[in-house]
Amino acid sequence: MKTDLMILTAETRQFIAARIEELLTAAERTKTWLAKHSGIPITTLERKLAGDADFTLPELARVARAHDSEPHALIPPTFQPAVEP
């Protein structure tokens, strides 16, 4: 069975990493804290924040939950559904 994988562009990886870093800074939390509260190993988290690997959707959900946020807050607006008036 073939599975279609979504490969993120470098720009998208950078956007996501920047949003996560912004959340950490605003909450005065560390990557170690995030790793512990999201269940993502620190080495994996650091690799993904460096843009060397993609975050999966479940990982983004866990990161958002750790920050008491929603996953859509971590992704570029182009991936978010349009809101109709």
C-alpha positions in Angstrom: 0.0 0.0 0.0 1.4 3.3 -1.1 1.2 6.2 1.4 1.4 9.8 0.2 3.7 11.8 2.5 3.6 15.5 2.8 7.1 16.9 2.5 7.4 20.4 4.0 9.5 23.1 2.3 12.4 24.7 4.1 10.3 27.8 4.3 7.5 26.0 6.1 9.9 24.2 8.4 11.4 27.6 9.3 8.0 29.1 9.9 6.9 26.3 12.3 10.2 26.3 14.1 10.0 30.1 14.6 6.5 29.9 15.9 7.5 27.2 18.4 10.5 29.3 19.5 8.2 32.3 19.9 5.9 30.4 22.1 8.8 29.1 24.2 10.2 32.6 24.6 6.9 34.2 25.5 6.3 31.6 28.1 9.9 31.7 29.3 10.2 28.0 28.8 13.1 25.9 27.4 13.4 23.2 24.7 14.0 20.7 27.5 10.6 21.7 29.1 8.9 21.3 25.7 10.5 17.9 25.1 9.3 16.7 28.5 5.8 18.1 28.1 5.3 17.0 24.4 6.9 13.6 24.7 9.3 14.4 21.8 12.9 13.4 22.7 15.1 16.5 23.1 17.5 15.4 20.3 14.6 15.0 17.9 13.0 18.3 18.9 16.3 20.1 18.4 16.8 18.5 15.0 13.3 19.5 13.9 13.7 23.1 15.3 16.9 23.3 13.3 14.9 22.5 10.2 16.7 19.2 9.6 13.5 17.2 9.8 9.7 17.7 9.6 7.3 17.8 12.5 4.5 15.3 12.1 0.9 16.4 12.7 0.7 14.4 16.0 3.9 16.1 17.1 2.5 19.6 16.3 -0.6 18.7 18.2 1.4 17.7 21.3 3.6 20.9 21.1 0.4 23.0 20.8 -1.2 21.1 23.7 1.9 21.7 25.9 1.5 25.4 25.3 -2.2 25.3 25.8 -2.6 26.3 22.2 -4.1 24.9 19.0 -2.1 23.3 16.3 -3.2 25.8 13.6 -1.3 28.5 15.6 2.0 26.7 14.6 1.4 26.4 10.8 1.6 29.1 8.1 -1.6 30.8 7.2 -1.5 29.2 3.7 -2.3 25.9 5.4 -5.2 27.2 7.4 -8.8 27.1 6.1 -10.3 30.4 4.9 -12.8 31.9 7.3 -15.9 33.0 5.7 -17.6 36.2 7.0 
